[in-house]
């Protein structure tokens, strides 16, 4: 009888243990005991990330998502290599990478909410920011060295600017693509290669992998000149830093970063679509403080912080 009782006791313990383990497993990844947290991958700058988090938190999604940031090339590589097997449920990313990833992997769901963009875009993503490049200058450093500010991108190749220029590596950052677009548009492909070689030569050790690095170096006085995002230079100048900008005659080319929802079939996290809609419909008033380029109808900034003429590189 003792053996039978012992067996029953063990069986009871095993059953309770199984129930507890099942409950624990079911609870993993849930927020507040409800939905599974949405995993968000993003290449966005700090300002955009904070704006998106604030939008989600103030609209009832606080604690219901995990936000992870990557460099543009790193996240682009993950999208292309992993496709639908990527951990993320939702992605905010440079739109041209989303186009390439969808073409290769058919990995994003059509968005199921309405939105009116100024420019036509596919049904599987909606833009959240538009960014344009410009020439960055440290006014104090130029004055100390007795140098004039450049008037165009080609001026970056002048010998007097040697080791005083910071730009991003086109293999690492979408910011560099804004520079390349302007050079190709103005000088053609062969001419752009020649100018770019001269720019990289003058940049020397200041060819960066991060799109925000040139501005940080200009801001700190490590270099006198850089190429970076215009809205960040506008903000620095407004705050009283010795940072200014020169809109190049080659053009202020722009690109968009957009939000997309990963299609994982019956494992798709439905809350990801709701969060994407929340960011698109409720986040613009916050994002426009840092990224003033208009992307949606009836969502224009109150002040003209963007160039008079925004240029877009034609799709091939």
The 8 nearest C-alpha neighbors of each residue, nearest first, counted from 0:
[[1, 3, 2, 4, 5, 6, 7, 8],
 [2, 0, 4, 3, 5, 6, 7, 8],
 [1, 3, 5, 0, 4, 6, 7, 8],
 [4, 2, 6, 0, 5, 1, 7, 8],
 [5, 3, 7, 1, 6, 2, 8, 0],
 [4, 6, 2, 8, 3, 7, 1, 9],
 [5, 7, 3, 9, 4, 8, 10, 2],
 [6, 8, 10, 4, 5, 9, 11, 3],
 [9, 7, 5, 11, 6, 10, 4, 12],
 [10, 8, 12, 6, 11, 7, 13, 5],
 [9, 11, 7, 13, 8, 12, 6, 14],
 [12, 10, 8, 14, 9, 13, 7, 15],
 [11, 13, 9, 15, 14, 10, 16, 8],
 [14, 12, 10, 16, 11, 15, 9, 17],
 [13, 15, 11, 17, 16, 12, 10, 18],
 [16, 14, 18, 12, 17, 13, 19, 11],
 [17, 15, 13, 19, 14, 18, 12, 20],
 [16, 18, 20, 14, 15, 19, 21, 13],
 [19, 17, 15, 21, 16, 20, 22, 14],
 [18, 20, 16, 22, 21, 17, 23, 15],
 [21, 19, 23, 17, 22, 18, 16, 24],
 [20, 22, 18, 24, 23, 19, 17, 25],
 [21, 23, 25, 19, 20, 24, 26, 18],
 [24, 22, 20, 26, 21, 25, 19, 27],
 [23, 25, 21, 27, 26, 22, 20, 19],
 [26, 24, 22, 23, 27, 21, 29, 28],
 [25, 27, 23, 24, 29, 22, 28, 32],
 [28, 26, 24, 29, 25, 23, 35, 22],
 [27, 29, 35, 36, 26, 30, 34, 25],
 [30, 28, 35, 34, 32, 27, 26, 36],
 [29, 31, 32, 63, 33, 36, 34, 35],
 [30, 32, 33, 29, 34, 62, 63, 26],
 [33, 31, 30, 29, 26, 34, 35, 28],
 [32, 34, 31, 30, 29, 35, 26, 36],
 [35, 33, 29, 30, 36, 32, 63, 270],
 [34, 36, 29, 28, 30, 37, 33, 63],
 [37, 35, 64, 63, 29, 28, 30, 34],
 [36, 38, 64, 88, 271, 65, 39, 63],
 [37, 39, 87, 65, 88, 64, 66, 36],
 [38, 40, 66, 89, 87, 90, 65, 88],
 [41, 39, 90, 67, 68, 87, 66, 91],
 [40, 42, 91, 68, 43, 90, 92, 69],
 [43, 41, 69, 71, 70, 68, 92, 91],
 [44, 42, 41, 47, 48, 45, 92, 68],
 [45, 43, 47, 46, 48, 42, 211, 68],
 [44, 46, 48, 47, 49, 43, 50, 68],
 [47, 45, 49, 48, 44, 50, 289, 43],
 [48, 46, 50, 49, 44, 45, 43, 51],
 [47, 49, 45, 51, 50, 46, 43, 52],
 [48, 50, 52, 46, 47, 51, 53, 45],
 [49, 51, 47, 53, 48, 52, 285, 286],
 [52, 50, 54, 48, 53, 49, 47, 55],
 [53, 51, 49, 55, 54, 50, 56, 48],
 [54, 52, 56, 50, 51, 55, 57, 49],
 [53, 55, 51, 282, 52, 57, 56, 50],
 [56, 54, 60, 52, 58, 53, 57, 51],
 [55, 57, 61, 60, 53, 58, 54, 59],
 [56, 58, 54, 55, 59, 53, 60, 61],
 [59, 57, 55, 56, 60, 54, 277, 61],
 [58, 60, 56, 57, 61, 55, 63, 62],
 [61, 59, 56, 55, 63, 58, 62, 64],
 [60, 62, 56, 63, 59, 55, 64, 57],
 [63, 61, 64, 60, 30, 56, 36, 65],
 [62, 64, 36, 60, 30, 61, 37, 65],
 [65, 63, 37, 36, 62, 38, 66, 39],
 [64, 66, 38, 39, 37, 67, 36, 63],
 [67, 65, 39, 40, 38, 64, 68, 41],
 [66, 68, 40, 39, 41, 65, 69, 38],
 [67, 69, 41, 42, 40, 66, 43, 70],
 [70, 68, 42, 74, 41, 73, 71, 67],
 [69, 71, 73, 42, 72, 74, 68, 209],
 [70, 72, 42, 74, 73, 172, 75, 69],
 [71, 73, 75, 171, 74, 70, 76, 172],
 [74, 72, 76, 70, 75, 71, 69, 77],
 [73, 75, 77, 76, 71, 72, 69, 70],
 [74, 76, 72, 78, 73, 77, 71, 96],
 [75, 77, 73, 79, 74, 78, 80, 72],
 [78, 76, 74, 80, 75, 79, 81, 73],
 [79, 77, 75, 82, 76, 81, 80, 100],
 [78, 80, 76, 100, 77, 82, 81, 75],
 [81, 79, 77, 78, 76, 82, 75, 85],
 [82, 80, 85, 84, 78, 77, 79, 83],
 [83, 81, 78, 84, 104, 106, 79, 85],
 [82, 84, 106, 85, 263, 81, 262, 261],
 [85, 83, 81, 82, 86, 263, 87, 106],
 [84, 86, 81, 83, 87, 82, 78, 77],
 [85, 87, 84, 88, 38, 83, 40, 39],
 [88, 86, 38, 39, 89, 85, 40, 90],
 [87, 89, 38, 261, 37, 260, 39, 271],
 [88, 90, 260, 39, 87, 261, 259, 271],
 [91, 89, 40, 259, 39, 258, 41, 92],
 [92, 90, 258, 41, 257, 259, 40, 256],
 [91, 93, 256, 257, 42, 41, 94, 90],
 [94, 92, 256, 96, 95, 255, 257, 97],
 [93, 95, 97, 256, 96, 257, 255, 92],
 [94, 96, 98, 97, 93, 99, 255, 254],
 [97, 95, 99, 98, 94, 93, 75, 100],
 [96, 98, 94, 100, 95, 99, 101, 93],
 [97, 99, 95, 101, 96, 100, 102, 94],
 [100, 98, 96, 102, 97, 101, 103, 95],
 [101, 99, 97, 103, 79, 102, 98, 104],
 [102, 100, 105, 104, 98, 103, 99, 106],
 [101, 103, 99, 100, 104, 105, 98, 97],
 [102, 104, 100, 101, 99, 105, 79, 82],
 [103, 105, 106, 101, 82, 100, 102, 79],
 [106, 104, 101, 102, 107, 103, 100, 82],
 [105, 107, 83, 104, 262, 101, 261, 82],
 [108, 106, 261, 262, 260, 123, 105, 259],
 [109, 107, 262, 123, 260, 261, 110, 106],
 [110, 108, 123, 122, 111, 107, 124, 260],
 [109, 111, 123, 112, 122, 108, 124, 272],
 [110, 112, 109, 113, 272, 108, 276, 122],
 [113, 111, 110, 276, 114, 272, 273, 109],
 [112, 114, 111, 115, 110, 276, 280, 279],
 [115, 113, 116, 112, 125, 280, 295, 279],
 [114, 116, 295, 296, 117, 113, 118, 294],
 [117, 115, 295, 118, 294, 296, 114, 119],
 [116, 118, 295, 294, 296, 115, 119, 293],
 [119, 117, 116, 120, 294, 295, 115, 296],
 [118, 120, 116, 117, 121, 115, 122, 125],
 [119, 121, 118, 122, 125, 124, 116, 126],
 [122, 120, 123, 124, 119, 125, 98, 109],
 [121, 123, 109, 124, 110, 120, 125, 108],
 [124, 122, 109, 110, 121, 108, 107, 259],
 [125, 123, 259, 258, 122, 257, 121, 126],
 [124, 126, 257, 258, 127, 259, 123, 279],
 [127, 125, 257, 256, 128, 255, 258, 124],
 [126, 128, 257, 256, 279, 125, 258, 129],
 [129, 127, 256, 255, 126, 290, 130, 257],
 [130, 128, 255, 292, 254, 290, 256, 253],
 [131, 129, 253, 254, 255, 128, 290, 228],
 [130, 132, 253, 252, 228, 251, 229, 254],
 [131, 133, 228, 227, 229, 251, 177, 252],
 [132, 134, 229, 246, 226, 227, 228, 251],
 [135, 133, 226, 245, 244, 225, 246, 136],
 [136, 134, 244, 225, 224, 226, 243, 133],
 [135, 137, 224, 243, 223, 242, 244, 138],
 [138, 136, 242, 223, 140, 217, 241, 139],
 [137, 139, 141, 241, 140, 136, 242, 142],
 [140, 138, 142, 141, 137, 241, 143, 220],
 [139, 141, 143, 142, 137, 138, 223, 144],
 [142, 140, 146, 144, 138, 139, 143, 145],
 [141, 143, 145, 139, 140, 144, 146, 138],
 [142, 144, 140, 141, 145, 139, 146, 138],
 [145, 143, 141, 142, 146, 140, 139, 147],
 [144, 146, 142, 143, 141, 147, 140, 139],
 [147, 145, 141, 144, 142, 148, 143, 159],
 [148, 146, 149, 141, 145, 142, 150, 144],
 [147, 149, 150, 146, 141, 136, 138, 245],
 [150, 148, 154, 151, 147, 155, 152, 245],
 [149, 151, 148, 247, 154, 245, 152, 248],
 [152, 150, 247, 153, 154, 149, 248, 249],
 [153, 151, 154, 155, 247, 249, 150, 134],
 [152, 154, 155, 151, 156, 194, 198, 157],
 [153, 155, 156, 152, 157, 151, 149, 150],
 [156, 154, 153, 198, 157, 152, 160, 149],
 [155, 157, 197, 198, 154, 153, 201, 158],
 [158, 156, 154, 159, 155, 160, 161, 153],
 [159, 157, 160, 161, 156, 201, 155, 154],
 [160, 158, 157, 161, 146, 163, 156, 162],
 [159, 161, 163, 158, 157, 162, 201, 164],
 [160, 162, 201, 163, 158, 159, 202, 164],
 [163, 161, 202, 201, 164, 203, 160, 222],
 [162, 164, 222, 160, 223, 161, 224, 202],
 [165, 163, 202, 224, 225, 162, 222, 201],
 [164, 166, 225, 205, 213, 202, 206, 224],
 [167, 165, 206, 226, 225, 213, 207, 205],
 [166, 168, 207, 206, 175, 208, 210, 169],
 [167, 169, 170, 171, 208, 207, 206, 175],
 [168, 170, 175, 171, 172, 176, 167, 173],
 [171, 169, 168, 172, 72, 208, 175, 173],
 [172, 170, 72, 208, 168, 169, 71, 173],
 [173, 171, 174, 210, 71, 169, 175, 209],
 [172, 174, 176, 175, 71, 169, 177, 171],
 [175, 173, 210, 172, 176, 177, 227, 167],
 [174, 176, 169, 178, 167, 173, 177, 172],
 [175, 177, 179, 173, 174, 178, 180, 169],
 [176, 178, 180, 175, 174, 179, 252, 132],
 [179, 177, 175, 176, 181, 180, 182, 132],
 [178, 180, 176, 182, 181, 177, 183, 175],
 [181, 179, 177, 183, 178, 182, 184, 176],
 [180, 182, 184, 178, 249, 179, 183, 250],
 [183, 181, 191, 179, 185, 184, 180, 186],
 [184, 182, 187, 191, 188, 180, 186, 185],
 [183, 185, 181, 182, 187, 186, 180, 249],
 [184, 186, 182, 183, 249, 187, 181, 191],
 [187, 185, 190, 183, 191, 182, 184, 188],
 [188, 186, 183, 190, 189, 191, 184, 185],
 [187, 189, 191, 183, 190, 192, 186, 182],
 [190, 188, 192, 191, 187, 193, 186, 183],
 [189, 191, 186, 193, 187, 192, 188, 194],
 [190, 192, 182, 188, 183, 194, 189, 193],
 [193, 191, 195, 189, 190, 194, 196, 188],
 [192, 194, 190, 196, 191, 195, 189, 197],
 [195, 193, 191, 197, 196, 192, 198, 153],
 [196, 194, 198, 192, 197, 193, 191, 199],
 [195, 197, 199, 193, 194, 198, 200, 192],
 [196, 198, 156, 200, 194, 195, 199, 201],
 [199, 197, 195, 156, 201, 200, 196, 155],
 [200, 198, 202, 196, 201, 197, 195, 203],
 [201, 199, 197, 203, 198, 202, 196, 161],
 [200, 202, 161, 198, 162, 199, 203, 164],
 [201, 203, 164, 199, 205, 162, 165, 200],
 [202, 204, 200, 205, 201, 162, 199, 206],
 [205, 203, 206, 202, 162, 207, 165, 201],
 [204, 206, 165, 202, 203, 207, 166, 164],
 [207, 205, 166, 167, 204, 165, 168, 202],
 [208, 206, 167, 209, 168, 205, 166, 212],
 [207, 209, 171, 168, 167, 172, 210, 206],
 [210, 208, 212, 211, 207, 172, 167, 171],
 [209, 211, 174, 172, 212, 167, 208, 227],
 [210, 212, 209, 214, 213, 215, 227, 228],
 [211, 213, 215, 209, 214, 210, 216, 207],
 [214, 212, 165, 216, 225, 215, 166, 211],
 [215, 213, 217, 216, 212, 211, 218, 227],
 [214, 216, 218, 212, 213, 217, 219, 211],
 [215, 217, 221, 219, 213, 218, 214, 222],
 [218, 216, 214, 220, 222, 219, 215, 137],
 [217, 219, 215, 216, 220, 214, 242, 137],
 [220, 218, 216, 217, 221, 215, 222, 214],
 [219, 221, 217, 222, 218, 216, 223, 140],
 [222, 220, 216, 219, 217, 223, 218, 163],
 [223, 221, 163, 217, 220, 224, 216, 164],
 [222, 224, 137, 163, 140, 136, 217, 141],
 [225, 223, 136, 164, 135, 222, 163, 217],
 [226, 224, 165, 135, 164, 213, 166, 134],
 [225, 227, 134, 166, 135, 133, 213, 165],
 [228, 226, 132, 133, 214, 229, 213, 225],
 [229, 227, 132, 231, 230, 131, 133, 130],
 [228, 230, 232, 133, 132, 231, 131, 233],
 [229, 231, 233, 232, 228, 290, 234, 289],
 [230, 232, 234, 233, 229, 228, 235, 289],
 [231, 233, 235, 229, 234, 230, 236, 243],
 [234, 232, 230, 236, 231, 235, 237, 229],
 [233, 235, 237, 231, 232, 236, 238, 230],
 [236, 234, 232, 238, 237, 233, 240, 242],
 [235, 237, 233, 242, 239, 238, 240, 234],
 [236, 238, 234, 235, 239, 233, 240, 232],
 [237, 239, 235, 236, 240, 234, 233, 241],
 [240, 238, 236, 237, 241, 235, 242, 234],
 [239, 241, 242, 236, 235, 238, 218, 237],
 [242, 240, 138, 137, 139, 239, 236, 243],
 [243, 241, 137, 236, 240, 136, 138, 235],
 [242, 244, 136, 236, 135, 232, 137, 138],
 [243, 245, 135, 134, 136, 232, 246, 133],
 [246, 244, 134, 247, 133, 135, 150, 243],
 [245, 247, 133, 134, 244, 251, 248, 250],
 [248, 246, 151, 249, 250, 245, 152, 133],
 [247, 249, 250, 151, 246, 150, 251, 152],
 [250, 248, 247, 181, 185, 182, 151, 152],
 [249, 251, 248, 247, 181, 252, 310, 246],
 [252, 250, 132, 309, 131, 310, 133, 253],
 [253, 251, 310, 131, 311, 177, 250, 309],
 [252, 254, 131, 130, 311, 310, 177, 251],
 [255, 253, 130, 129, 131, 256, 252, 93],
 [256, 254, 129, 128, 94, 93, 126, 130],
 [255, 257, 93, 92, 94, 128, 126, 127],
 [256, 258, 126, 127, 125, 91, 92, 94],
 [257, 259, 91, 124, 125, 90, 126, 275],
 [260, 258, 124, 90, 89, 123, 91, 107],
 [261, 259, 89, 107, 108, 88, 272, 90],
 [260, 262, 107, 88, 89, 106, 108, 263],
 [263, 261, 107, 108, 106, 264, 267, 260],
 [264, 262, 267, 266, 83, 261, 265, 84],
 [263, 265, 266, 267, 262, 83, 261, 268],
 [264, 266, 267, 263, 268, 262, 269, 261],
 [267, 265, 263, 264, 268, 262, 269, 88],
 [268, 266, 263, 264, 265, 262, 269, 88],
 [267, 269, 270, 271, 266, 88, 37, 35],
 [270, 268, 271, 272, 267, 273, 266, 37],
 [269, 271, 273, 272, 268, 274, 37, 34],
 [272, 270, 274, 269, 273, 268, 89, 37],
 [271, 273, 275, 270, 274, 269, 276, 260],
 [272, 274, 270, 276, 271, 275, 277, 269],
 [275, 273, 277, 271, 276, 272, 278, 270],
 [276, 274, 272, 278, 277, 273, 271, 279],
 [275, 277, 273, 279, 274, 278, 280, 272],
 [276, 278, 274, 280, 275, 281, 279, 273],
 [279, 277, 282, 275, 281, 276, 280, 274],
 [280, 278, 276, 277, 282, 281, 275, 127],
 [281, 279, 277, 278, 276, 282, 283, 114],
 [282, 280, 277, 278, 283, 279, 54, 284],
 [281, 283, 278, 54, 285, 284, 279, 280],
 [282, 284, 286, 285, 287, 281, 279, 280],
 [285, 283, 287, 282, 286, 281, 288, 298],
 [284, 286, 283, 282, 287, 50, 288, 54],
 [287, 285, 283, 288, 289, 284, 50, 290],
 [288, 286, 291, 290, 289, 284, 285, 283],
 [287, 289, 286, 285, 290, 291, 284, 300],
 [290, 288, 287, 286, 291, 230, 46, 231],
 [291, 289, 287, 292, 286, 288, 128, 230],
 [292, 290, 287, 300, 293, 289, 305, 304],
 [291, 293, 129, 290, 305, 294, 130, 128],
 [294, 292, 299, 295, 291, 298, 300, 129],
 [293, 295, 117, 116, 292, 129, 296, 126],
 [296, 294, 116, 117, 298, 115, 293, 297],
 [295, 297, 298, 117, 116, 115, 294, 299],
 [298, 296, 299, 295, 293, 115, 300, 294],
 [299, 297, 296, 295, 300, 293, 283, 294],
 [298, 300, 293, 297, 301, 296, 295, 291],
 [301, 299, 302, 291, 287, 298, 303, 293],
 [300, 302, 299, 303, 304, 291, 298, 287],
 [303, 301, 300, 304, 291, 305, 299, 288],
 [302, 304, 305, 301, 300, 306, 291, 307],
 [303, 305, 302, 291, 306, 230, 233, 292],
 [304, 306, 303, 292, 291, 307, 230, 229],
 [307, 305, 308, 309, 304, 251, 303, 246],
 [306, 308, 309, 305, 303, 304, 251, 310],
 [309, 307, 306, 310, 251, 250, 305, 252],
 [310, 308, 251, 252, 306, 307, 253, 311],
 [309, 311, 252, 251, 253, 308, 250, 312],
 [312, 310, 252, 253, 313, 309, 254, 180],
 [311, 313, 180, 314, 310, 252, 184, 253],
 [314, 312, 311, 315, 310, 180, 184, 252],
 [315, 313, 312, 311, 95, 180, 98, 254],
 [314, 313, 312, 95, 311, 180, 98, 99]]
